[in-house]
Amino acid sequence: MDILKPKSLAPGDTIAVVSPASPSMTTVYQDRGIEAFERLGYRVITAKHANDKHLLFAGKEKIRARDINEAFKDKSVRAIICTRGGCGTSQILPFIDFSLVAKNPKILVGYSDVTALQAAMFNATGLITFYGPMMATDFGKRLTRYTTNNFFNIVTANHVIELKNPRNKKIITLCPGNAEGQLAGGCLSVVVAGLGTKYEIETKDKILFFEDIDEKPHRIDRYLTHLIQAGKLQQAKGVIFGTFAKCEYLSRDNYFKFGIKLLDVIKERIAPLGIPSIYGLQFGHVSNKLTIPFGGHATLDATNCHVFVEPCVV
């Protein structure tokens, strides 16, 4: 499959805001995010149904998919940024016009539940998307300079970039070695939920990246075991783990008395595979986040904890 790189982002470009998953409970943060981009010289349009509400979702699945299709169809739009994650993204996949997407490659940004859309889109089209900050969750709420700089760097750069943590955030080697390949992954629980469907993630010869939130160690163990038993992890060239926000046991949890940390569980599953892997890269559900190009070509030096990505936009 040929890899599709979207055009780079520049002031004056138009950004479309869509909601493939859950709705924002208030548009305050979404509006602040839009204002932040407008101050930087971008034009921002909001999809017609971005703020719809149906059960736990931002409208019914066909409507959410239609907004995304329309954003790809709109010739004036250069980038598409999701409002937030939540749940329900997998529902829209049968209604996404992937042939339209392939003919109109654009920057698509989101994380968490948006993982389902990014995996499906890469499988169907080869389009590089971006596992990064969202309009309401980040740009309008808790945006940091680190997050901002890394986002604009990855969607504008025409040179190799090293994905580097903030100075106070350590990366740990799980298995030493070097790997090279396309990046694939996202929110671990969402990745596992897609197994057995035609949209499941492709892991062969990939460098996988995983993170999650509000999942205890025994659940992370279950997800990794599932990936191993499905033959998915063994096919990978390397694995990059994030920091997994709010995933440690609390004193009120039944398993707290075992004294087991999340890292203990991850090491138990990953070490026998002997795949170059690291733990602690800052992306996903953290305040200071890197933007990871899903489908971008990367080099992982797990021994020295370095990750480099080649240009992902043209």
N, C-alpha and C positions, 0 to 999 in steps of 0.2 A: 504493500500500500504506500502510495506517495504521501508525504507529510505536507500538510497545508499550514503555512505560516500566515497569520493575519497581518495587515498593514499596521505600522506603529502608530501610537497615539500622539497627537500634538495639539497645543492650544488652538481653539477655533473649531476643532472636530465636534461632532455630535455624539452624545452618549445616550443610549436608551436604558431606562430602568424597568426591569421586569421582576415578577414574583413567581418562580416556578414551584415554590413549596408553600410555606405558611405565610399568612399576612402579618404585617406589623400591627400591633394593637393600637398604635397611634402613628400618625404621619409626621410627628414632630422631628424625629431623628432622620427620617428619610428626607424631609425638607432641608434639614441642616446639611446633610450630605450633598444634596443637589446644590445648595448655596455655596458650599466649599469648592465644588468643581466650577461653578459659574464665576467665582472670584478669581480662579486660575485661568479664565478665558475660554472655558468649554461651554458648549450649548447642551442642555440636558432636556430630554423629553421623557415623559412617564407613560408607559404602556397603558392602554385604555382600562385594563382590568387589574392593574398592579395592586390596587387596594380593595379588591373584592374580598368577600368573606363567605365561605361555605364550609361548615363543620370546622375542621382544623386547618383548612386550606385557603389559599388566596383565589377562591373561585373554583368551579368545576374543572376537571382535567383538560377537556378540550379547549376551554377558554384560556387557560394558562398557556397551553401549547400554542394556541393561535397568536397570543401576544409575542411569543418568542419567534415564531415563524415570520410575523409581520416585521419584527425588528431586523431579522436577517434580510428580509426582502427590501426594506427601505434603503435605497441607495445613499441617502444622506447620513446614515448611521455608521460610525466607525467602530464603536465599542458598545457592549451590552453588559451591564452590571446588575447583579441580582440585589434585591432589597435586603433579604435575609435568607437563612436556611429554614430549619424547622422539620417539617415532614411532608410527604406527599409527592416529591419530585418524580419518583419512579412511575407514578400514575400517568404522567404526561408523555412518556417515551413513545407509546404507539402512535401518538398524534403529531410528533415532530417530523417536519418535512426535511429529512436528511439530505435529499438531493438538492433542495434549495440552499441548505447550509453549505454544501460542498461548492456550489456555484458562487456563493457570496461569503467567503471566509472573513470572519470578524473576531475581534477580541471579545471573549466571554469570560466574565469574572464571577467567582462565587466559591464557597466552600461548604463544609458540613453536608447537609442533605443534597446539595447541588452536585455532589460526587456522582450520583446516579446519572445525571445528564451529561457530565463531562466524560465518563467512561463510555457511555453509549455513543456520544458524538464522535469521540476519537475512533471507536471501533468502526463506525459507519462511514466516516469521512476522512479521517487522518488529521483533523483540525486540532492544532495546539490550543488548549484553553488554559485558564489561569486560576489556580487554587489560591485565592487571595481575598482581600478585604471587600466587604459588601457595603451597599449604600447606607442602609439604616444601622446595621450592626456595628459598623466601623467608621466609615467616612463621616457619619452624622452623630456619632456617640462617643467613641473613645479613641479617636484617631491620634496616633503618636507620630513623631517625626521619623522614627525608625520604620514604621509601617509605610508611611507616605513615600519615603525615599526609595525603599525597596520595591514598592509597587511601580512607581514611575520608571525606575531603573530597568525593570524587567520588560515593561511594555514599550520601551523606547530605544533600548540599547541595540547596537549593531556589533557588539563585541562580547567576548566570553565574560561571564559574571561568576564570581564566587559567592555562594549563599553562605553568609557569615552571621553567626549569632551575635546578639549584644554581648559586650565584654563580660558581663556578670553571669552569663548563661553557658554552662559547660556542656560540651558534647562528649559522650562516652563511647569508646570502641567496644562493640559486642563481639564481633569477629573481624580480625584484621584482613587486609587484602585490598585489591583494587577491582573496580568494575566499571563498565562503560555500557550505556544503553539508553533507551527512552524511559522517561519518568512516567509512572502510572500509579494511581492509588487514591488517597483521600481519606475520608472518614471511614475507619475500619469497620464499624457495624454496618454502614451502608454498603460497603464493598461486599461484605459477606452476604447481605440480604439479596444481592443481585445474582449470586451463584445459582446455576441451574436455569437461568433465563437467557434469552438470546442477547441480552444486554450486558451479560457478565463481563467482568474485567479480564483483559488479556494480560497475562503475566510472563509469558515466555520471553526470555532474554531482556526483560525489563529491569529497571531499578525501581523498586516499589517504595512508596512513601505512605506512612500511616500515622494517624492521630485520631483522637476521639475525646468525648466529654461525658461525664456522668456515667461512666461504665466501670464497675468494680473489677479488681484483678481476676476474679474467677470468670467473669464474662469476657474479658480480654483473652484469657486463656482459651475459652470456648471458641472465640472467633479465630484465633491463630491455629488451633487444632483443626477446625473446620477447613481452613485454607490448606493446611498440610494434607489432610485426608482427601481433599479434592484435587491434590496434586499441583496446587497453584504456587505455593512458596518455593517448592523445589525447582521450579522452572526459572525462577528469577536470577538475575545476575548479582543483585545487591538489594539491601533493604535499609531504608532510612525511617527511623521512628521519631515522632514528635515527643511532646512531654505529657500528653494525656491529662487534660485539666479535670480536676475533681474526680479522679479515678482511684485514689488511695482509700483504704478502709478507714472509717471513722470509729471512735470508741463505741458507738452504739451498734455497729455492724456485727453480725454473728461471727464473721471470720476474723475480726480484729485481734482476738486472743491468740491467733496463730503467729502473729508478728511478721506476716509476709507482706512485702512491698511489691508494687507492680513490676518493677524492674526484675525482681526475682523470677516472676512468671515468664516475662518476655525472654530472659536469658535461657530459661529451661526449654523453651520451644525453639529458639533460634540457634543456639550453640550447636546442637547435633547436625544442623544442616550445613554448617561450615561456609555459609554465604557471607561475603563482606557486608558488615552491617554496623550501624551506629544508632545511638539513642540521644535525644535531646535537642534536635534541630527545632528552631522556633517557627512554627507555622500552624495555621488552623485556629483552634480555640484558645488563643493567647492574645494579650493586648499588643505586645510588640511582635508582629508577624512578618515573616518572609512571604513572598508570592512565589509559588511553585508552578512552573509550566507543565501541565499535564500533557505528555507527548513530546516535550522538549528533550533534546539529547543532552545527557549529563555524564560526568565522570565522577565516580566516588572513590576517594582514597580513605578507606575506613581505618587504616592504621594510624593516619595522622589527622583524621576527622575533617577532611576537606571535601566540599561538593562544588563542582563547577558546571555551569550550564552554557551551552552554545546559544547564539542569538535565536530568539523565538519569534521575532517579528521582522517584517521587511519594509 
